[in-house]
């Protein structure tokens, strides 16, 4: 290993990094400083550029300009959504009829309450992450709308029960741990979150408006937020700080992971005895590779989603699982071929953001073309909760 490689954080060794030219070429990928900037924004997505620059050893203007290039190129973005406790969440496995996959995938991605879409190789063709205000609406939405799409052969729904870790908890690990810790203003906490324990209806319209605006750009300033929502800057600041303090909002930095040396996404369905479920879920969520870990309904009680450096990393990862978690039994592995949508962002084949469907909520499970104009289908950016990779 070269001396330069020895200086890199362990997670970056082996990645195909581009020279740090100071420009973000959407076709080239990321430089070391790009990934460190993303890591910093994963820790503190709304931190002032002075803090971000200080942590990275660059001036604030450089950090801000570099971020703008990454954002404009679709290589990275910051989004926001409501917490896991306010909605019912499920993961839907969809089998399509021959030659209908592309059309079904596009139709599902256009639905505001389907917050993520993955095209897969395995027992099913699509893996959808969906949200609804309650369980009856979730069931009607899946059966009537997704099940009614032309080309859908069958669906299987796994209800999310307890979330141990999700995309907001995952780190690029391009900074040294001490640098990351210095950037954080509060201890990083992980813990079990039960979906749907608080009613979504209790989120007031003003907070939903803020969530909608931050869903498009999680770094919007308070002046901009106030102008977009009809509030004063002071009111917008106070409300966002309260939402953050109460854990009612999740703000996270995402990236085009295939261009960051992590092209392989695998979804595992696994079983673990109930007595070991919480400890196993929490431990899995702390692994570098794990993007999401959640207990679910059905015969396999644990769903684990990981990002890996390639297909050749699957066997070593599973060997590590077998060694560290002897009570865990992997029942199925599904590899993602392409992710057309993640948390409302539409993605190209390289994982770059090329569009956005504002996150929203379906209230009655009625297909969009059958809903009256006055029907309740709120595309307000706040409907999809935590619980996405």
C-alpha positions, 0 to 999 in steps of 0.5 A: 500500500502506498504512503498516500493510501495509508493516510486515507480513512479505512473506508476509502481505501480501494475506492476509485477516487478522482483527483482533487481538482476543485471541480465536481464533474458529475461523470467523474465521481468524487474527490477525497475532499468531496467525500469528507465534505459529505461526511461533515454534512451527514454529521451536521447537515445545517451547520454554518459553512464556518464550522464545516470549513474549520472541520475540513481545514478549508475556508468557508467559501471553498466549502460552500462552493464545492457543495454547490457544485456537488448539489448542482451536478446531482452528486449529493443533496440534503433532504428532510422528512418527518420522523418515523413515529408519525406514519405507518411504513411498509416495504412492498415486494412487487412481481411484474409481468414480462416487459412491464418492469420499466412502466411499473417502476416509473408509475410507482416512482411518480407516487408521492407516498412511495418514497423509494423504489429499487429494481432488483434481481431476486424473488421479486422485481421491485422493492418499494418503500411506502408510507401512509397515515395509518395501517388501513390506508396503507393496506388500501393504498398498496392493494388498490393503487400499487396492485392495480398498476398495469403489469403488476402480477403480485405484491407482498407487504412487510410492515415496518415495526421497529427501526434500528437504523436508517439512511440518516445514521449512515456515514461516509467515514471520510473524516477522522473520528476525532474530526467528526466528533468535533463537528457534532454539537450533540452526542450521536444517538441511535435507538429503537423507533417504533413506526406510527406511534403518533398520529400524522394528523397532529403535525400542524400545517405550519410544520408541514410547510417547513418540512416541504420546503426543507425536503427540497433543500435541507440547507435553506436559510431561515429567511428563505424558509420564512419567505416560502412558508409565509412565516417570519424568519424568527418563527421559521427558526424557532419552529425548525429548532423545535422540530429538531430538538423534539426529533420530529424531523430528520435532515440528512445528506445523501449521495450518488453512492455508485460513484463513491465506490459503493455500487452494490446494494443488497437487501437481506431478509433474516430471522433472529430469535425474539430474545436476541432481536433488539440487541441484534438489530442495534448491533447491525445498525452500527455496522459500516455497511448497513444503511437500514435495519428494521424489524418487520412483519412476516416469517423473516422478522429482520430486514437489513439493507447494505451498501458494498464495494461490489458483488465480490464483497457479498460473501465476506460480508455474510461471513462476517455476519455469521461470525458476529451474529450466530443467532441470525439466519439469512433467509434471502438476499436480493441485489438491487440493479438500479434505484430510480428513486430514494427519499423522493429524489429521482436518480439516474443509472449512476445514482445522481439526482435528476429530479424530485417527487415531493414526498406526500401522503395518500389519505384514502387509498384511492388511485390518483386518476379516481380521486376528486379534485377536492380529495385528500392527497397531500404532496406536502413533503412531510409524509415519508418518515424515517425508515429509508436506506 
